[in-house]
Amino acid sequence: MSEPASISASIAGRYALAIFELSREANSLPALEADVTALSESLAGSAELREMISSPVYGRDAQAAAIGALGAKMGLSEPMSNGLQLMAAKRRLFTLPQLLKSLSELIAEEKGEVTADVTSASELTAAQAAKLAETLKNQTGKTVKLNTAVDESLIGGMIVKLGSRMVDTSIRSKLASLKNAMKEVG
């Protein structure tokens, strides 16, 4: 991780922990989870929002007004809204993507969930995804949420990343292994 990225993650982590703890004390973790989902979707879908949080052109007051209006319109919980206002006042809104990621991880940990990144050659059916989630749950002892993606270059099979473990059963990797073995022979 580059130094600026690690600094951003560190800043976001402190704000995320504070917002999470305040939400937990208020018994409003479901509201916080809804806030994280809504803000993530807004951030992904709005170039204007991404520009507003990262551009030095916008001053503290403009960022605070914009994030306040956004919070009111989205009906964000009090800890999230107040946290975003504080971040705007301290010129820390550029860490919003890292904040949302940290909050998602804290919420998942609190709920006893882990997230597995699954990349497959074709779209998983609901039955396949459920069976994979159940298999991973049996291995980890925790509820597993799947982040699925499709990469047709895998040809077949899938790559599953769960924490620090990765299982690659793709045909592409098997062909690459076979190619390396053939190079050693000839």
C-alpha distance (Angstrom), angle and dihedral (degrees) to the residues before:
residue distance angle dihedral
M1 . . .
S2 3.77 . .
E3 3.77 119.0 .
P4 3.85 96.7 -109.9
A5 3.82 90.0 47.8
S6 3.80 92.0 50.5
I7 3.81 90.5 48.2
S8 3.82 90.3 50.8
A9 3.81 90.8 48.5
S10 3.80 90.4 49.0
I11 3.81 92.6 50.4
A12 3.80 92.0 45.4
G13 3.80 91.5 47.2
R14 3.80 92.4 57.8
Y15 3.81 92.9 49.2
A16 3.82 91.1 43.9
L17 3.80 92.3 52.2
A18 3.81 91.6 49.3
I19 3.83 93.3 48.0
F20 3.81 90.7 45.1
E21 3.82 93.9 49.9
L22 3.81 92.4 47.8
S23 3.81 90.4 49.4
R24 3.80 92.0 47.9
E25 3.83 91.5 50.1
A26 3.81 89.1 51.2
N27 3.84 91.2 47.1
S28 3.80 89.2 -122.7
L29 3.81 102.5 123.8
P30 3.84 92.3 125.3
A31 3.82 88.7 55.8
L32 3.80 90.2 47.9
E33 3.80 90.4 50.5
A34 3.81 89.8 51.5
D35 3.82 89.4 48.9
V36 3.81 91.9 52.1
T37 3.80 91.6 49.7
A38 3.80 93.5 47.0
L39 3.80 94.0 46.3
S40 3.81 92.1 46.8
E41 3.79 90.5 52.6
S42 3.81 91.5 46.5
L43 3.79 91.8 49.0
A44 3.79 92.0 48.9
G45 3.79 93.1 47.1
S46 3.79 102.4 41.4
A47 3.79 123.3 68.0
E48 3.81 88.2 -178.3
L49 3.80 91.8 58.6
R50 3.81 92.1 47.7
E51 3.80 89.8 50.1
M52 3.81 93.1 46.8
I53 3.81 93.9 53.6
S54 3.80 95.6 44.7
S55 3.80 106.5 33.1
P56 3.81 118.1 95.8
V57 3.81 87.6 -151.8
Y58 3.80 90.3 81.1
G59 3.79 113.9 75.0
R60 3.79 128.0 -143.3
D61 3.79 93.1 -93.7
A62 3.80 93.9 49.4
Q63 3.80 92.2 47.7
A64 3.81 92.2 45.9
A65 3.82 91.5 49.5
A66 3.79 92.6 47.2
I67 3.80 95.2 46.2
G68 3.82 90.5 44.6
A69 3.80 91.2 52.9
L70 3.80 90.7 45.7
G71 3.81 91.4 49.9
A72 3.80 92.5 49.4
K73 3.80 93.2 46.7
M74 3.82 92.7 47.8
G75 3.80 93.0 43.3
L76 3.80 93.6 -126.1
S77 3.78 118.9 -170.5
E78 3.79 117.9 -98.9
P79 3.83 97.0 -107.2
M80 3.81 91.7 49.8
S81 3.79 94.3 44.1
N82 3.81 92.8 47.3
G83 3.81 91.5 45.3
L84 3.80 91.7 52.5
Q85 3.81 90.6 47.8
L86 3.81 90.1 52.4
M87 3.80 90.8 47.6
A88 3.82 89.7 51.6
A89 3.81 91.2 49.2
K90 3.82 90.4 51.1
R91 3.85 93.6 43.3
R92 3.82 91.3 -115.8
L93 3.82 100.7 124.5
F94 3.82 89.7 107.7
T95 3.83 85.9 77.8
L96 3.82 93.3 59.9
P97 3.85 94.8 110.5
Q98 3.81 90.8 51.8
L99 3.83 90.1 44.7
L100 3.79 91.6 55.1
K101 3.80 91.3 47.5
S102 3.81 91.8 49.7
L103 3.80 91.8 47.6
S104 3.81 91.0 49.9
E105 3.80 90.0 52.5
L106 3.82 92.8 47.9
I107 3.81 92.2 48.6
A108 3.81 92.2 47.4
E109 3.81 91.0 49.1
E110 3.80 90.6 50.0
K111 3.81 90.5 51.0
G112 3.81 92.8 45.7
E113 3.80 92.8 -113.4
V114 3.76 132.5 138.1
T115 3.78 127.9 -166.5
A116 3.76 123.7 -131.8
D117 3.80 121.3 -161.1
V118 3.80 108.2 -141.9
T119 3.78 122.1 -171.6
S120 3.78 114.9 -174.9
A121 3.79 135.9 176.5
S122 3.80 91.0 -120.1
E123 3.79 135.8 16.8
L124 3.81 112.4 -73.2
T125 3.79 115.5 -122.4
A126 3.78 118.0 -126.4
A127 3.81 89.8 -106.3
Q128 3.82 92.3 51.0
A129 3.81 92.0 48.0
A130 3.81 91.5 48.2
K131 3.81 92.1 48.8
L132 3.82 91.7 47.9
A133 3.82 91.6 48.2
E134 3.81 90.4 49.1
T135 3.83 92.1 49.3
L136 3.80 91.2 49.6
K137 3.81 90.5 46.2
N138 3.81 89.6 55.0
Q139 3.81 90.2 51.5
T140 3.80 97.5 45.4
G141 3.79 102.3 29.4
K142 3.81 89.2 -133.1
T143 3.78 134.3 98.8
V144 3.82 108.3 -93.5
K145 3.79 124.1 -146.0
L146 3.80 115.1 -162.3
N147 3.80 125.2 -138.3
T148 3.76 101.2 -164.1
A149 3.78 129.0 -164.1
V150 3.78 133.7 171.6
D151 3.81 123.0 -130.8
E152 3.79 111.7 174.2
S153 3.81 90.9 -167.9
L154 3.82 87.6 75.5
I155 3.84 86.0 74.0
G156 3.83 90.2 -155.7
G157 3.79 140.2 -11.2
M158 3.78 125.7 37.6
I159 3.79 147.2 -100.4
V160 3.80 117.0 -128.1
K161 3.81 120.9 -166.9
L162 3.79 116.6 -171.5
G163 3.77 114.6 170.2
S164 3.80 107.8 -52.5
R165 3.81 93.4 -18.4
M166 3.78 124.3 92.8
V167 3.80 128.1 -175.5
D168 3.80 115.8 -167.2
T169 3.81 113.8 -168.9
S170 3.79 95.2 157.8
I171 3.77 121.6 134.0
R172 3.81 88.6 -131.4
S173 3.83 91.2 63.1
K174 3.81 92.0 44.4
L175 3.82 89.8 52.4
A176 3.81 90.5 48.3
S177 3.82 90.1 51.7
L178 3.79 90.5 48.9
K179 3.81 90.5 48.8
N180 3.83 91.0 52.2
A181 3.80 90.8 47.9
M182 3.81 90.4 51.5
K183 3.83 90.8 51.0
E184 3.80 90.4 54.5
V185 3.81 91.7 51.5
G186 3.78 97.4 47.4
